[in-house]
Amino acid sequence: MSIPAELAADVIAFRRELHAHPELDLELPQTQAAVLGRLAGIEGLEVSTGEGMSSVVAVLRGEAPLPEGTRRPVVLLRGDMDGLPVTEETGLPYAPDPAGTMHACGHDLHTAGLYGALAYLGQRRGELVADVIGMFQPAEETDGGALRMIEQGLLEAAGPRADAAFALHVYSAKYEHGRFVSRPGSIQAGCDDLIVTVRGRGGHGSVPHLSQDPVPVAAEMVLGLQSLVTRQFDAFDPVVATVGHLTAGTASNIVPDTATLSITLRTFSAGSRARLIPAVERLVRGIADAHGLGVDVRPDCEFPVTVNDPAEVDYARGVIEGLFGSEAYEELPAPEPGSEDFSEVLLRVPGAYILLGAVPPGQDPHTAPTNHSPLAVFDDAVLPRAVEALAGLALGKGPVAL
């Protein structure tokens, strides 16, 4: 299977158009309009848009004949669309102008790749058994766009609930160009961000005993978190707790009223995630109570662990190796510590999240700038391969018994 050269060129051109105009979070009006414009050229596509966000859902109906007593499977393919608040420093001729936002995580490739897969499947509709849901998602980086789309009926967009779900994610470093990488089970960490505010009573720094100083209490919490993760959790099912931001006070001789910690928690199993958040809350409340201070704990971000279905990973591997050869696929030995809200889909539908190397020619994958870097460059020459893989995952699904 090989996509037509004309479509390959169109997909790459679309990616560069998107790259020049990144948008953030839930509201991506220019991106949404560009996607809708491309989808309008695919005959028979059923297209809808989200409420309160710039999502797009496109349903493509398979037309291959079905044996008696079966129904069409429903295959969901995801392409996220949002960028990041990063000023691009790549020097690419299609870099954003004005600066300040960037497709530093490759979502422009994901969006263009999903469009290309739907266009190619539209050309082969007579061979397509499955009905396909194209999920063009905003706010993967920030605001949980996947869950919002699910709540608006994404998984039932074709009628029956989706039977399988797949997403590709490009990497500007680490993995060889054109190499697909995945694994059964956990593949991306769960992410829970907490904002912890220690409430004391301010006063003069020369007489701290007349105040209730939240700063040393917050510092004790930072150190306590490190002991918590190493003494209450199995080293072979690791957890990470990082305080990335600590704020308190305005001057050296003023005891502040409050101190605030911004914490990110990463977990690699549902069990550890379920234990870690209550353990952190218990720790900070206990430390605050021991010093006679109050504390507020507010969740700021919640993404489950991304867990691949083993059978769907085996299926995806077979499709990829059938298309590109056994050397095109690599099994990841351990989960990635980054997080991904495609996890919300995989909580509800068996499927696979698959990484794809997009390191530019001449760059060493081990030293190339990583995703989210202002220097990250993704070689869009991998897009025809991404299109073929996504289309192949849909074309390979056979009828489902009634």
Helices and strands as residue ranges (DSSP letters): H 5-19, H 29-39, E 46-49, E 56-60, E 70-71, E 74-80, H 107-123, G 125-127, E 131-137, H 145-151, G 154-156, E 164-171, E 180-182, E 185-188, E 190-199, E 203-204, G 208-210, H 214-231, E 239-248, E 254-255, E 258-267, H 270-290, E 294-303, E 306-308, H 310-324, G 326-328, E 329-331, H 343-346, E 351-357, G 380-382, H 383-395, E 400-401
